[in-house]
Amino acid sequence: MCRSIKQLRLRDEVATDDEIAAAALQFVRKISGYRRPAPANAEVFEGAVREIAEVSRRMLDALAAAHPSAARR
């Protein structure tokens, strides 16, 4: 889909909030078709980035819980 989104679930590292936010931003840019939304769409665009980042963090934390070797940074 979007080649600039890197894999965040690594064996011995936990993704940082900044890495997750960057991936969420790339995802929203890709599916919306906007690099920067028009002012009228900025709130919706930024809200989508926040929500995707939150869901991604929860998912990654749940996956890390299944693998105790992953240590939180």
N, CA, C and O atoms as a Maestro MAE file, in Angstrom:
{
 s_m_m2io_version
 :::
 2.0.0
}

f_m_ct {
 s_m_title
 :::
 protein
 m_atom[292] {
  # First column is atom index #
  i_m_mmod_type
  r_m_x_coord
  r_m_y_coord
  r_m_z_coord
  i_m_residue_number
  s_m_chain_name
  s_m_pdb_residue_name
  s_m_pdb_atom_name
  i_m_atomic_number
  :::
  1 25 0.827 -1.188 0.000 1 A "MET " " N  " 7
  2 3 0.000 0.000 0.000 1 A "MET " " CA " 6
  3 2 0.864 1.242 0.000 1 A "MET " " C  " 6
  4 15 1.020 1.883 -1.039 1 A "MET " " O  " 8
  5 25 1.420 1.591 1.123 2 A "CYS " " N  " 7
  6 3 2.231 2.804 1.219 2 A "CYS " " CA " 6
  7 2 3.639 2.397 1.618 2 A "CYS " " C  " 6
  8 15 3.869 1.996 2.759 2 A "CYS " " O  " 8
  9 25 4.544 2.491 0.730 3 A "ARG " " N  " 7
  10 3 5.890 1.975 0.968 3 A "ARG " " CA " 6
  11 2 6.667 2.741 2.025 3 A "ARG " " C  " 6
  12 15 7.635 2.213 2.572 3 A "ARG " " O  " 8
  13 25 6.266 3.974 2.328 4 A "SER " " N  " 7
  14 3 7.031 4.752 3.299 4 A "SER " " CA " 6
  15 2 6.633 4.441 4.743 4 A "SER " " C  " 6
  16 15 7.258 4.945 5.676 4 A "SER " " O  " 8
  17 25 5.605 3.619 4.934 5 A "ILE " " N  " 7
  18 3 5.239 3.205 6.288 5 A "ILE " " CA " 6
  19 2 6.094 2.004 6.638 5 A "ILE " " C  " 6
  20 15 6.046 0.975 5.964 5 A "ILE " " O  " 8
  21 25 6.884 2.145 7.707 6 A "LYS " " N  " 7
  22 3 7.770 1.044 8.071 6 A "LYS " " CA " 6
  23 2 7.116 0.140 9.102 6 A "LYS " " C  " 6
  24 15 6.213 0.553 9.829 6 A "LYS " " O  " 8
  25 25 7.582 -1.082 9.151 7 A "GLN " " N  " 7
  26 3 7.076 -2.035 10.134 7 A "GLN " " CA " 6
  27 2 7.450 -1.545 11.523 7 A "GLN " " C  " 6
  28 15 8.607 -1.208 11.777 7 A "GLN " " O  " 8
  29 25 6.481 -1.504 12.416 8 A "LEU " " N  " 7
  30 3 6.728 -0.988 13.762 8 A "LEU " " CA " 6
  31 2 6.834 -2.089 14.813 8 A "LEU " " C  " 6
  32 15 7.333 -1.843 15.911 8 A "LEU " " O  " 8
  33 25 6.381 -3.279 14.498 9 A "ARG " " N  " 7
  34 3 6.471 -4.367 15.465 9 A "ARG " " CA " 6
  35 2 7.774 -5.119 15.192 9 A "ARG " " C  " 6
  36 15 7.880 -5.903 14.248 9 A "ARG " " O  " 8
  37 25 8.737 -4.860 16.030 10 A "LEU " " N  " 7
  38 3 10.036 -5.501 15.908 10 A "LEU " " CA " 6
  39 2 10.237 -6.434 17.098 10 A "LEU " " C  " 6
  40 15 9.594 -6.272 18.136 10 A "LEU " " O  " 8
  41 25 11.104 -7.380 16.951 11 A "ARG " " N  " 7
  42 3 11.299 -8.398 17.971 11 A "ARG " " CA " 6
  43 2 11.728 -7.838 19.327 11 A "ARG " " C  " 6
  44 15 11.132 -8.190 20.345 11 A "ARG " " O  " 8
  45 25 12.723 -6.994 19.363 12 A "ASP " " N  " 7
  46 3 13.279 -6.531 20.636 12 A "ASP " " CA " 6
  47 2 13.036 -5.055 20.919 12 A "ASP " " C  " 6
  48 15 13.596 -4.506 21.868 12 A "ASP " " O  " 8
  49 25 12.210 -4.413 20.110 13 A "GLU " " N  " 7
  50 3 11.961 -2.984 20.302 13 A "GLU " " CA " 6
  51 2 10.473 -2.710 20.249 13 A "GLU " " C  " 6
  52 15 9.724 -3.390 19.548 13 A "GLU " " O  " 8
  53 25 10.062 -1.720 20.990 14 A "VAL " " N  " 7
  54 3 8.669 -1.270 20.969 14 A "VAL " " CA " 6
  55 2 8.638 0.079 20.259 14 A "VAL " " C  " 6
  56 15 9.472 0.947 20.515 14 A "VAL " " O  " 8
  57 25 7.681 0.240 19.378 15 A "ALA " " N  " 7
  58 3 7.571 1.483 18.617 15 A "ALA " " CA " 6
  59 2 7.315 2.665 19.542 15 A "ALA " " C  " 6
  60 15 6.574 2.562 20.520 15 A "ALA " " O  " 8
  61 25 7.938 3.779 19.216 16 A "THR " " N  " 7
  62 3 7.714 5.008 19.980 16 A "THR " " CA " 6
  63 2 6.415 5.658 19.523 16 A "THR " " C  " 6
  64 15 5.898 5.345 18.451 16 A "THR " " O  " 8
  65 25 5.897 6.559 20.337 17 A "ASP " " N  " 7
  66 3 4.695 7.294 19.957 17 A "ASP " " CA " 6
  67 2 4.930 8.112 18.690 17 A "ASP " " C  " 6
  68 15 4.030 8.245 17.860 17 A "ASP " " O  " 8
  69 25 6.129 8.655 18.539 18 A "ASP " " N  " 7
  70 3 6.444 9.438 17.329 18 A "ASP " " CA " 6
  71 2 6.421 8.556 16.083 18 A "ASP " " C  " 6
  72 15 5.929 8.979 15.036 18 A "ASP " " O  " 8
  73 25 6.944 7.342 16.182 19 A "GLU " " N  " 7
  74 3 6.934 6.423 15.041 19 A "GLU " " CA " 6
  75 2 5.507 6.038 14.663 19 A "GLU " " C  " 6
  76 15 5.168 5.960 13.482 19 A "GLU " " O  " 8
  77 25 4.685 5.800 15.664 20 A "ILE " " N  " 7
  78 3 3.297 5.437 15.411 20 A "ILE " " CA " 6
  79 2 2.546 6.615 14.785 20 A "ILE " " C  " 6
  80 15 1.777 6.426 13.843 20 A "ILE " " O  " 8
  81 25 2.762 7.820 15.297 21 A "ALA " " N  " 7
  82 3 2.109 9.007 14.732 21 A "ALA " " CA " 6
  83 2 2.528 9.233 13.286 21 A "ALA " " C  " 6
  84 15 1.698 9.598 12.453 21 A "ALA " " O  " 8
  85 25 3.795 9.024 12.979 22 A "ALA " " N  " 7
  86 3 4.279 9.202 11.605 22 A "ALA " " CA " 6
  87 2 3.639 8.182 10.664 22 A "ALA " " C  " 6
  88 15 3.274 8.520 9.538 22 A "ALA " " O  " 8
  89 25 3.502 6.949 11.116 23 A "ALA " " N  " 7
  90 3 2.864 5.920 10.295 23 A "ALA " " CA " 6
  91 2 1.387 6.245 10.085 23 A "ALA " " C  " 6
  92 15 0.861 6.078 8.985 23 A "ALA " " O  " 8
  93 25 0.724 6.705 11.136 24 A "ALA " " N  " 7
  94 3 -0.694 7.078 11.023 24 A "ALA " " CA " 6
  95 2 -0.866 8.225 10.039 24 A "ALA " " C  " 6
  96 15 -1.794 8.215 9.230 24 A "ALA " " O  " 8
  97 25 0.014 9.206 10.099 25 A "LEU " " N  " 7
  98 3 -0.044 10.338 9.170 25 A "LEU " " CA " 6
  99 2 0.133 9.861 7.733 25 A "LEU " " C  " 6
  100 15 -0.608 10.287 6.847 25 A "LEU " " O  " 8
  101 25 1.099 8.988 7.492 26 A "GLN " " N  " 7
  102 3 1.329 8.468 6.140 26 A "GLN " " CA " 6
  103 2 0.110 7.703 5.636 26 A "GLN " " C  " 6
  104 15 -0.265 7.813 4.469 26 A "GLN " " O  " 8
  105 25 -0.502 6.930 6.522 27 A "PHE " " N  " 7
  106 3 -1.688 6.171 6.154 27 A "PHE " " CA " 6
  107 2 -2.833 7.101 5.761 27 A "PHE " " C  " 6
  108 15 -3.470 6.895 4.728 27 A "PHE " " O  " 8
  109 25 -3.096 8.112 6.567 28 A "VAL " " N  " 7
  110 3 -4.187 9.046 6.278 28 A "VAL " " CA " 6
  111 2 -3.893 9.826 4.993 28 A "VAL " " C  " 6
  112 15 -4.798 10.072 4.195 28 A "VAL " " O  " 8
  113 25 -2.649 10.209 4.795 29 A "ARG " " N  " 7
  114 3 -2.291 10.892 3.542 29 A "ARG " " CA " 6
  115 2 -2.588 10.007 2.340 29 A "ARG " " C  " 6
  116 15 -3.120 10.465 1.329 29 A "ARG " " O  " 8
  117 25 -2.235 8.728 2.468 30 A "LYS " " N  " 7
  118 3 -2.416 7.801 1.357 30 A "LYS " " CA " 6
  119 2 -3.894 7.601 1.039 30 A "LYS " " C  " 6
  120 15 -4.296 7.700 -0.121 30 A "LYS " " O  " 8
  121 25 -4.702 7.323 2.054 31 A "ILE " " N  " 7
  122 3 -6.104 7.017 1.764 31 A "ILE " " CA " 6
  123 2 -6.934 8.258 1.436 31 A "ILE " " C  " 6
  124 15 -7.945 8.161 0.739 31 A "ILE " " O  " 8
  125 25 -6.512 9.429 1.935 32 A "SER " " N  " 7
  126 3 -7.264 10.656 1.642 32 A "SER " " CA " 6
  127 2 -6.844 11.287 0.322 32 A "SER " " C  " 6
  128 15 -7.623 11.998 -0.313 32 A "SER " " O  " 8
  129 25 -5.620 11.023 -0.081 33 A "GLY " " N  " 7
  130 3 -5.107 11.662 -1.292 33 A "GLY " " CA " 6
  131 2 -4.572 13.058 -1.054 33 A "GLY " " C  " 6
  132 15 -4.210 13.758 -2.000 33 A "GLY " " O  " 8
  133 25 -4.519 13.474 0.225 34 A "TYR " " N  " 7
  134 3 -4.029 14.812 0.571 34 A "TYR " " CA " 6
  135 2 -2.705 14.716 1.304 34 A "TYR " " C  " 6
  136 15 -2.554 13.934 2.243 34 A "TYR " " O  " 8
  137 25 -1.759 15.511 0.872 35 A "ARG " " N  " 7
  138 3 -0.537 15.660 1.674 35 A "ARG " " CA " 6
  139 2 -0.840 16.599 2.842 35 A "ARG " " C  " 6
  140 15 -0.487 16.336 3.991 35 A "ARG " " O  " 8
  141 25 -1.502 17.693 2.503 36 A "ARG " " N  " 7
  142 3 -2.019 18.649 3.499 36 A "ARG " " CA " 6
  143 2 -3.458 18.942 3.107 36 A "ARG " " C  " 6
  144 15 -3.717 19.352 1.976 36 A "ARG " " O  " 8
  145 25 -4.390 18.740 4.016 37 A "PRO " " N  " 7
  146 3 -5.788 18.992 3.659 37 A "PRO " " CA " 6
  147 2 -6.089 20.487 3.608 37 A "PRO " " C  " 6
  148 15 -5.368 21.307 4.176 37 A "PRO " " O  " 8
  149 25 -7.150 20.810 2.926 38 A "ALA " " N  " 7
  150 3 -7.649 22.191 2.919 38 A "ALA " " CA " 6
  151 2 -8.078 22.535 4.342 38 A "ALA " " C  " 6
  152 15 -8.424 21.640 5.113 38 A "ALA " " O  " 8
  153 25 -8.062 23.816 4.702 39 A "PRO " " N  " 7
  154 3 -8.469 24.208 6.054 39 A "PRO " " CA " 6
  155 2 -9.827 23.633 6.469 39 A "PRO " " C  " 6
  156 15 -10.027 23.297 7.636 39 A "PRO " " O  " 8
  157 25 -10.745 23.520 5.533 40 A "ALA " " N  " 7
  158 3 -12.067 22.981 5.844 40 A "ALA " " CA " 6
  159 2 -12.017 21.507 6.251 40 A "ALA " " C  " 6
  160 15 -12.915 21.021 6.940 40 A "ALA " " O  " 8
  161 25 -10.974 20.800 5.827 41 A "ASN " " N  " 7
  162 3 -10.842 19.376 6.128 41 A "ASN " " CA " 6
  163 2 -9.782 19.069 7.181 41 A "ASN " " C  " 6
  164 15 -9.591 17.908 7.541 41 A "ASN " " O  " 8
  165 25 -9.101 20.075 7.672 42 A "ALA " " N  " 7
  166 3 -7.968 19.858 8.581 42 A "ALA " " CA " 6
  167 2 -8.378 19.137 9.863 42 A "ALA " " C  " 6
  168 15 -7.671 18.235 10.313 42 A "ALA " " O  " 8
  169 25 -9.494 19.515 10.451 43 A "GLU " " N  " 7
  170 3 -9.920 18.902 11.715 43 A "GLU " " CA " 6
  171 2 -10.217 17.412 11.534 43 A "GLU " " C  " 6
  172 15 -9.824 16.590 12.361 43 A "GLU " " O  " 8
  173 25 -10.902 17.078 10.462 44 A "VAL " " N  " 7
  174 3 -11.220 15.675 10.187 44 A "VAL " " CA " 6
  175 2 -9.947 14.888 9.909 44 A "VAL " " C  " 6
  176 15 -9.784 13.776 10.410 44 A "VAL " " O  " 8
  177 25 -9.053 15.448 9.124 45 A "PHE " " N  " 7
  178 3 -7.784 14.821 8.768 45 A "PHE " " CA " 6
  179 2 -6.960 14.553 10.031 45 A "PHE " " C  " 6
  180 15 -6.500 13.431 10.246 45 A "PHE " " O  " 8
  181 25 -6.776 15.565 10.853 46 A "GLU " " N  " 7
  182 3 -5.979 15.421 12.077 46 A "GLU " " CA " 6
  183 2 -6.635 14.472 13.071 46 A "GLU " " C  " 6
  184 15 -5.941 13.740 13.777 46 A "GLU " " O  " 8
  185 25 -7.965 14.477 13.134 47 A "GLY " " N  " 7
  186 3 -8.676 13.549 13.997 47 A "GLY " " CA " 6
  187 2 -8.458 12.110 13.569 47 A "GLY " " C  " 6
  188 15 -8.282 11.224 14.405 47 A "GLY " " O  " 8
  189 25 -8.470 11.882 12.270 48 A "ALA " " N  " 7
  190 3 -8.224 10.536 11.749 48 A "ALA " " CA " 6
  191 2 -6.807 10.073 12.103 48 A "ALA " " C  " 6
  192 15 -6.606 8.920 12.483 48 A "ALA " " O  " 8
  193 25 -5.834 10.969 11.980 49 A "VAL " " N  " 7
  194 3 -4.453 10.625 12.337 49 A "VAL " " CA " 6
  195 2 -4.374 10.235 13.810 49 A "VAL " " C  " 6
  196 15 -3.748 9.232 14.153 49 A "VAL " " O  " 8
  197 25 -5.000 11.017 14.678 50 A "ARG " " N  " 7
  198 3 -4.989 10.719 16.127 50 A "ARG " " CA " 6
  199 2 -5.639 9.368 16.425 50 A "ARG " " C  " 6
  200 15 -5.096 8.559 17.177 50 A "ARG " " O  " 8
  201 25 -6.799 9.138 15.830 51 A "GLU " " N  " 7
  202 3 -7.515 7.888 16.090 51 A "GLU " " CA " 6
  203 2 -6.733 6.674 15.604 51 A "GLU " " C  " 6
  204 15 -6.657 5.662 16.300 51 A "GLU " " O  " 8
  205 25 -6.160 6.771 14.429 52 A "ILE " " N  " 7
  206 3 -5.381 5.652 13.891 52 A "ILE " " CA " 6
  207 2 -4.148 5.412 14.749 52 A "ILE " " C  " 6
  208 15 -3.778 4.262 14.988 52 A "ILE " " O  " 8
  209 25 -3.508 6.473 15.213 53 A "ALA " " N  " 7
  210 3 -2.344 6.318 16.099 53 A "ALA " " CA " 6
  211 2 -2.747 5.639 17.409 53 A "ALA " " C  " 6
  212 15 -2.029 4.767 17.898 53 A "ALA " " O  " 8
  213 25 -3.886 6.030 17.977 54 A "GLU " " N  " 7
  214 3 -4.347 5.422 19.237 54 A "GLU " " CA " 6
  215 2 -4.654 3.942 19.069 54 A "GLU " " C  " 6
  216 15 -4.263 3.121 19.899 54 A "GLU " " O  " 8
  217 25 -5.352 3.605 17.999 55 A "VAL " " N  " 7
  218 3 -5.683 2.200 17.742 55 A "VAL " " CA " 6
  219 2 -4.406 1.406 17.474 55 A "VAL " " C  " 6
  220 15 -4.270 0.267 17.921 55 A "VAL " " O  " 8
  221 25 -3.488 2.002 16.754 56 A "SER " " N  " 7
  222 3 -2.223 1.323 16.457 56 A "SER " " CA " 6
  223 2 -1.428 1.052 17.728 56 A "SER " " C  " 6
  224 15 -0.857 -0.028 17.878 56 A "SER " " O  " 8
  225 25 -1.382 2.012 18.640 57 A "ARG " " N  " 7
  226 3 -0.674 1.830 19.917 57 A "ARG " " CA " 6
  227 2 -1.300 0.682 20.705 57 A "ARG " " C  " 6
  228 15 -0.591 -0.175 21.232 57 A "ARG " " O  " 8
  229 25 -2.641 0.667 20.783 58 A "ARG " " N  " 7
  230 3 -3.312 -0.409 21.516 58 A "ARG " " CA " 6
  231 2 -3.008 -1.772 20.898 58 A "ARG " " C  " 6
  232 15 -2.755 -2.741 21.614 58 A "ARG " " O  " 8
  233 25 -3.032 -1.842 19.575 59 A "MET " " N  " 7
  234 3 -2.744 -3.098 18.904 59 A "MET " " CA " 6
  235 2 -1.314 -3.545 19.167 59 A "MET " " C  " 6
  236 15 -1.076 -4.703 19.510 59 A "MET " " O  " 8
  237 25 -0.358 -2.630 19.009 60 A "LEU " " N  " 7
  238 3 1.039 -2.980 19.224 60 A "LEU " " CA " 6
  239 2 1.301 -3.385 20.671 60 A "LEU " " C  " 6
  240 15 2.071 -4.312 20.923 60 A "LEU " " O  " 8
  241 25 0.674 -2.705 21.618 61 A "ASP " " N  " 7
  242 3 0.824 -3.075 23.024 61 A "ASP " " CA " 6
  243 2 0.261 -4.461 23.286 61 A "ASP " " C  " 6
  244 15 0.850 -5.234 24.041 61 A "ASP " " O  " 8
  245 25 -0.867 -4.786 22.676 62 A "ALA " " N  " 7
  246 3 -1.471 -6.105 22.854 62 A "ALA " " CA " 6
  247 2 -0.589 -7.183 22.234 62 A "ALA " " C  " 6
  248 15 -0.430 -8.262 22.806 62 A "ALA " " O  " 8
  249 25 -0.019 -6.898 21.073 63 A "LEU " " N  " 7
  250 3 0.884 -7.863 20.440 63 A "LEU " " CA " 6
  251 2 2.139 -8.050 21.274 63 A "LEU " " C  " 6
  252 15 2.634 -9.168 21.412 63 A "LEU " " O  " 8
  253 25 2.659 -6.954 21.833 64 A "ALA " " N  " 7
  254 3 3.865 -7.037 22.657 64 A "ALA " " CA " 6
  255 2 3.592 -7.852 23.913 64 A "ALA " " C  " 6
  256 15 4.478 -8.555 24.399 64 A "ALA " " O  " 8
  257 25 2.365 -7.767 24.449 65 A "ALA " " N  " 7
  258 3 2.020 -8.522 25.651 65 A "ALA " " CA " 6
  259 2 2.079 -10.018 25.380 65 A "ALA " " C  " 6
  260 15 2.336 -10.809 26.288 65 A "ALA " " O  " 8
  261 25 1.844 -10.401 24.147 66 A "ALA " " N  " 7
  262 3 1.911 -11.816 23.794 66 A "ALA " " CA " 6
  263 2 3.350 -12.295 23.669 66 A "ALA " " C  " 6
  264 15 3.609 -13.498 23.647 66 A "ALA " " O  " 8
  265 25 4.282 -11.357 23.589 67 A "HIS " " N  " 7
  266 3 5.708 -11.681 23.467 67 A "HIS " " CA " 6
  267 2 6.466 -10.961 24.580 67 A "HIS " " C  " 6
  268 15 6.903 -9.826 24.385 67 A "HIS " " O  " 8
  269 25 6.630 -11.594 25.738 68 A "PRO " " N  " 7
  270 3 7.239 -10.933 26.893 68 A "PRO " " CA " 6
  271 2 8.655 -10.422 26.655 68 A "PRO " " C  " 6
  272 15 9.150 -9.612 27.438 68 A "PRO " " O  " 8
  273 25 9.318 -10.876 25.592 69 A "SER " " N  " 7
  274 3 10.691 -10.409 25.351 69 A "SER " " CA " 6
  275 2 10.725 -8.960 24.890 69 A "SER " " C  " 6
  276 15 11.778 -8.324 24.936 69 A "SER " " O  " 8
  277 25 9.586 -8.427 24.446 70 A "ALA " " N  " 7
  278 3 9.547 -7.031 23.998 70 A "ALA " " CA " 6
  279 2 9.567 -6.122 25.227 70 A "ALA " " C  " 6
  280 15 8.722 -6.235 26.115 70 A "ALA " " O  " 8
  281 25 10.531 -5.234 25.260 71 A "ALA " " N  " 7
  282 3 10.667 -4.307 26.394 71 A "ALA " " CA " 6
  283 2 10.237 -2.915 25.965 71 A "ALA " " C  " 6
  284 15 10.589 -2.468 24.873 71 A "ALA " " O  " 8
  285 25 9.499 -2.243 26.790 72 A "ARG " " N  " 7
  286 3 9.018 -0.890 26.484 72 A "ARG " " CA " 6
  287 2 10.188 0.097 26.575 72 A "ARG " " C  " 6
  288 15 10.998 0.024 27.499 72 A "ARG " " O  " 8
  289 25 10.268 1.015 25.614 73 A "ARG " " N  " 7
  290 3 11.340 2.039 25.624 73 A "ARG " " CA " 6
  291 2 11.073 3.076 26.655 73 A "ARG " " C  " 6
  292 15 11.859 4.010 26.809 73 A "ARG " " O  " 8
  :::
 }
 m_bond[291] {
  # First column is bond index #
  i_m_from
  i_m_to
  i_m_order
  :::
  1 1 2 1
  2 2 3 1
  3 3 4 2
  4 3 5 1
  5 5 6 1
  6 6 7 1
  7 7 8 2
  8 7 9 1
  9 9 10 1
  10 10 11 1
  11 11 12 2
  12 11 13 1
  13 13 14 1
  14 14 15 1
  15 15 16 2
  16 15 17 1
  17 17 18 1
  18 18 19 1
  19 19 20 2
  20 19 21 1
  21 21 22 1
  22 22 23 1
  23 23 24 2
  24 23 25 1
  25 25 26 1
  26 26 27 1
  27 27 28 2
  28 27 29 1
  29 29 30 1
  30 30 31 1
  31 31 32 2
  32 31 33 1
  33 33 34 1
  34 34 35 1
  35 35 36 2
  36 35 37 1
  37 37 38 1
  38 38 39 1
  39 39 40 2
  40 39 41 1
  41 41 42 1
  42 42 43 1
  43 43 44 2
  44 43 45 1
  45 45 46 1
  46 46 47 1
  47 47 48 2
  48 47 49 1
  49 49 50 1
  50 50 51 1
  51 51 52 2
  52 51 53 1
  53 53 54 1
  54 54 55 1
  55 55 56 2
  56 55 57 1
  57 57 58 1
  58 58 59 1
  59 59 60 2
  60 59 61 1
  61 61 62 1
  62 62 63 1
  63 63 64 2
  64 63 65 1
  65 65 66 1
  66 66 67 1
  67 67 68 2
  68 67 69 1
  69 69 70 1
  70 70 71 1
  71 71 72 2
  72 71 73 1
  73 73 74 1
  74 74 75 1
  75 75 76 2
  76 75 77 1
  77 77 78 1
  78 78 79 1
  79 79 80 2
  80 79 81 1
  81 81 82 1
  82 82 83 1
  83 83 84 2
  84 83 85 1
  85 85 86 1
  86 86 87 1
  87 87 88 2
  88 87 89 1
  89 89 90 1
  90 90 91 1
  91 91 92 2
  92 91 93 1
  93 93 94 1
  94 94 95 1
  95 95 96 2
  96 95 97 1
  97 97 98 1
  98 98 99 1
  99 99 100 2
  100 99 101 1
  101 101 102 1
  102 102 103 1
  103 103 104 2
  104 103 105 1
  105 105 106 1
  106 106 107 1
  107 107 108 2
  108 107 109 1
  109 109 110 1
  110 110 111 1
  111 111 112 2
  112 111 113 1
  113 113 114 1
  114 114 115 1
  115 115 116 2
  116 115 117 1
  117 117 118 1
  118 118 119 1
  119 119 120 2
  120 119 121 1
  121 121 122 1
  122 122 123 1
  123 123 124 2
  124 123 125 1
  125 125 126 1
  126 126 127 1
  127 127 128 2
  128 127 129 1
  129 129 130 1
  130 130 131 1
  131 131 132 2
  132 131 133 1
  133 133 134 1
  134 134 135 1
  135 135 136 2
  136 135 137 1
  137 137 138 1
  138 138 139 1
  139 139 140 2
  140 139 141 1
  141 141 142 1
  142 142 143 1
  143 143 144 2
  144 143 145 1
  145 145 146 1
  146 146 147 1
  147 147 148 2
  148 147 149 1
  149 149 150 1
  150 150 151 1
  151 151 152 2
  152 151 153 1
  153 153 154 1
  154 154 155 1
  155 155 156 2
  156 155 157 1
  157 157 158 1
  158 158 159 1
  159 159 160 2
  160 159 161 1
  161 161 162 1
  162 162 163 1
  163 163 164 2
  164 163 165 1
  165 165 166 1
  166 166 167 1
  167 167 168 2
  168 167 169 1
  169 169 170 1
  170 170 171 1
  171 171 172 2
  172 171 173 1
  173 173 174 1
  174 174 175 1
  175 175 176 2
  176 175 177 1
  177 177 178 1
  178 178 179 1
  179 179 180 2
  180 179 181 1
  181 181 182 1
  182 182 183 1
  183 183 184 2
  184 183 185 1
  185 185 186 1
  186 186 187 1
  187 187 188 2
  188 187 189 1
  189 189 190 1
  190 190 191 1
  191 191 192 2
  192 191 193 1
  193 193 194 1
  194 194 195 1
  195 195 196 2
  196 195 197 1
  197 197 198 1
  198 198 199 1
  199 199 200 2
  200 199 201 1
  201 201 202 1
  202 202 203 1
  203 203 204 2
  204 203 205 1
  205 205 206 1
  206 206 207 1
  207 207 208 2
  208 207 209 1
  209 209 210 1
  210 210 211 1
  211 211 212 2
  212 211 213 1
  213 213 214 1
  214 214 215 1
  215 215 216 2
  216 215 217 1
  217 217 218 1
  218 218 219 1
  219 219 220 2
  220 219 221 1
  221 221 222 1
  222 222 223 1
  223 223 224 2
  224 223 225 1
  225 225 226 1
  226 226 227 1
  227 227 228 2
  228 227 229 1
  229 229 230 1
  230 230 231 1
  231 231 232 2
  232 231 233 1
  233 233 234 1
  234 234 235 1
  235 235 236 2
  236 235 237 1
  237 237 238 1
  238 238 239 1
  239 239 240 2
  240 239 241 1
  241 241 242 1
  242 242 243 1
  243 243 244 2
  244 243 245 1
  245 245 246 1
  246 246 247 1
  247 247 248 2
  248 247 249 1
  249 249 250 1
  250 250 251 1
  251 251 252 2
  252 251 253 1
  253 253 254 1
  254 254 255 1
  255 255 256 2
  256 255 257 1
  257 257 258 1
  258 258 259 1
  259 259 260 2
  260 259 261 1
  261 261 262 1
  262 262 263 1
  263 263 264 2
  264 263 265 1
  265 265 266 1
  266 266 267 1
  267 267 268 2
  268 267 269 1
  269 269 270 1
  270 270 271 1
  271 271 272 2
  272 271 273 1
  273 273 274 1
  274 274 275 1
  275 275 276 2
  276 275 277 1
  277 277 278 1
  278 278 279 1
  279 279 280 2
  280 279 281 1
  281 281 282 1
  282 282 283 1
  283 283 284 2
  284 283 285 1
  285 285 286 1
  286 286 287 1
  287 287 288 2
  288 287 289 1
  289 289 290 1
  290 290 291 1
  291 291 292 2
  :::
 }
}
